[in-house]
Amino acid sequence: MEGDVPEDVGTTILRRTPGFLAWQSPTWLTHCGDGAEFLGLAGAKELEKYPDAVGHLRQRWPDDRFDDFLAYADFT
């Protein structure tokens, strides 16, 4: 898990989150001391509605390949 969350939040996430395959190490995100909610897959089309999220992802990306990745991200 990323960030500081109360122990009961971490326990809930660990016990109630189904397993999943990821193309990179899975890290459950948190915000404001609470666990993030998984709402579904997010490809380029879905992320168009959330420019702030795209900006945050771009900042976290390790190099300049984010735009290439986003251009090909399609989970439909």
C-alpha positions in Angstrom: 0.0 0.0 0.0 1.1 3.5 -0.7 0.8 6.1 2.0 -0.2 6.1 5.6 -3.6 4.6 6.4 -5.1 3.3 9.7 -4.5 -0.4 10.3 -8.1 -1.2 9.9 -8.1 0.3 6.4 -5.1 -1.8 5.4 -6.7 -4.9 6.9 -9.9 -4.3 5.0 -8.1 -3.8 1.7 -6.0 -6.9 2.2 -8.9 -9.1 3.1 -11.6 -7.8 0.7 -9.6 -7.2 -2.5 -9.6 -10.0 -4.9 -6.3 -11.0 -6.5 -5.4 -9.6 -9.8 -2.6 -9.7 -12.4 -0.7 -6.6 -13.1 1.9 -5.6 -15.7 4.0 -4.0 -13.0 4.2 -4.4 -9.2 0.8 -3.8 -7.8 0.6 -1.0 -5.2 -2.8 -0.2 -3.7 -3.1 3.6 -3.8 -4.3 5.7 -0.9 -5.4 9.3 -0.5 -6.2 11.4 2.6 -5.6 8.4 4.9 -8.1 6.1 3.1 -7.7 3.3 0.5 -8.6 4.1 -3.1 -11.5 2.4 -4.7 -11.1 0.3 -7.8 -13.7 1.5 -10.3 -12.6 -0.5 -13.3 -9.9 -0.5 -16.0 -8.8 2.9 -17.3 -7.5 3.2 -20.8 -6.8 6.4 -22.8 -10.5 6.9 -23.7 -11.6 6.6 -20.0 -8.8 8.9 -18.8 -9.7 11.7 -21.1 -12.4 12.7 -18.5 -9.7 13.1 -15.8 -6.9 15.4 -17.0 -5.7 15.9 -13.4 -5.2 12.1 -13.1 -3.3 12.0 -16.4 -1.1 14.8 -15.1 -0.4 12.9 -11.9 0.5 9.7 -13.8 2.7 11.7 -16.2 4.7 13.0 -13.2 5.1 9.5 -11.7 6.2 7.9 -15.0 10.0 7.1 -14.9 10.8 8.5 -18.4 9.3 10.2 -21.5 7.4 7.1 -22.7 4.1 8.0 -20.9 2.5 9.7 -23.9 3.4 6.7 -26.1 1.9 4.3 -23.5 -1.2 6.4 -23.2 -1.7 6.6 -26.9 -1.8 2.8 -27.1 -3.7 2.1 -23.8 -7.0 0.6 -24.8 -8.7 -1.9 -22.5 -12.0 -2.2 -24.3 
